[in-house]
Amino acid sequence: MERILVIGGARALGAAVARRAAKDGYEVVVGARDLAAAEALASQIGATALRVDLQDEATIAAAAAGLADGVDHVVTTASAPHDVRAVELDHDSLTAAFTAKVIGPMLVAKHLAPVLRPTGSIVLFSGVVGWRPGPGSLVKGTTNGAVEFLARHLAADLAPVRVNAVSPGVVDSGAWDRLGDAKAALLSRSAATTLVGRHGAPDDVVDAVMWLLRAGFVSGETIHLEGGARHRAA
Ligand SMILES: NC(=O)c1ccc[n+]([C@@H]2O[C@H](COP(=O)([O-])OP(=O)(O)OC[C@H]3O[C@@H](n4cnc5c(N)ncnc54)[C@H](OP(=O)(O)O)[C@@H]3O)[C@@H](O)[C@H]2O)c1
């Protein structure tokens, strides 16, 4: 049975990947900075849980030690948005955003490379904002863009372990529930920016992640899951 660590795995798209992986017969380890939330999901799906906070390298090292007998795949969905204009940037929030998407995954590679099986893979999470600049998207867009290059360079560094990224458009993952009544308007606006006329569903993303785990001839790629949004005139 292949083992998969899902970082950011306690909720939203991370939890959706963890649930599907468990259903598909993977041995799932839910990694999250909120250990109680990771344990709650793990107990529902027959998985185990580890505390992983990408801002805390010691937790990444400890996770690698806990997986010393090997791991096949690592998926990291972590994101710490800092959606402000340049003049409003806050250094700590900026650092947290780059840590969640770029620096943290590099440290994951550092600590998990020795235990990743050579037939295995890493899947990173980017996002369509990297390719569609707008007011307040400076940090998210730049970190998402960096993820594409991280996948390429990490794939070369860790070969034969494969490294790829997925880049979702707006997905009703649960992350937008915090908007309350404004969520429906956001989803409908985002649907209008695609070629397929709808917003994303978690399964759109999970299907691609599960395919990448098995796609043994694909490495260093970013798969865009946004209904063609990059190809539609604004
Ligand atoms: N949903 C969308 O519409 C959409 C669109 C484009 C791209 N994406 C990308 O898809 C990925 C998943 O999105 P989502 O909808 O599932 O978003 P989400 O609900 O915001 O999930 C982000 C996850 O990152 C975790 N996280 C944040 N900082 C972390 C850290 N330092 N260490 C470990 N985990 C950390 C959060 O954990 P806590 O629970 O502890 O906060 C949460 O589980 C993100 O990278 C996002 O940018 C999503």
The ligand as an ORCA input file, in Angstrom:
! r2SCAN-3c Opt
* xyz 0 1
  N     -10.180     27.263     -3.191
  C      -9.858     27.997     -4.257
  O     -10.712     28.673     -4.858
  C      -8.434     28.039     -4.745
  C      -8.153     28.749     -5.922
  C      -6.838     28.796     -6.383
  C      -5.833     28.162     -5.668
  N      -6.152     27.484     -4.532
  C      -5.068     26.878     -3.779
  O      -5.400     25.577     -3.377
  C      -4.820     25.306     -2.106
  C      -5.877     24.807     -1.152
  O      -6.933     25.729     -1.116
  P      -8.160     25.575     -0.141
  O      -9.346     26.061     -0.829
  O      -8.154     24.212      0.428
  O      -7.718     26.725      0.904
  P      -7.703     26.842      2.466
  O      -8.997     26.389      3.028
  O      -7.303     28.245      2.738
  O      -6.579     25.850      2.920
  C      -5.278     26.259      3.089
  C      -4.634     25.260      4.012
  O      -3.323     25.729      4.280
  C      -3.061     25.429      5.620
  N      -1.931     26.229      6.080
  C      -1.782     27.565      6.073
  N      -0.584     27.898      6.569
  C       0.024     26.724      6.890
  C       1.271     26.408      7.464
  N       2.154     27.342      7.829
  N       1.582     25.102      7.647
  C       0.711     24.136      7.296
  N      -0.491     24.374      6.767
  C      -0.824     25.666      6.574
  C      -4.354     25.751      6.327
  O      -4.351     25.168      7.585
  P      -5.238     25.714      8.824
  O      -6.498     24.904      8.759
  O      -4.396     25.427     10.007
  O      -5.456     27.182      8.597
  C      -5.344     25.104      5.352
  O      -5.482     23.728      5.645
  C      -4.164     26.604     -1.638
  O      -2.783     26.551     -1.924
  C      -4.842     27.658     -2.488
  O      -4.032     28.797     -2.716
  C      -7.425     27.404     -4.048
*
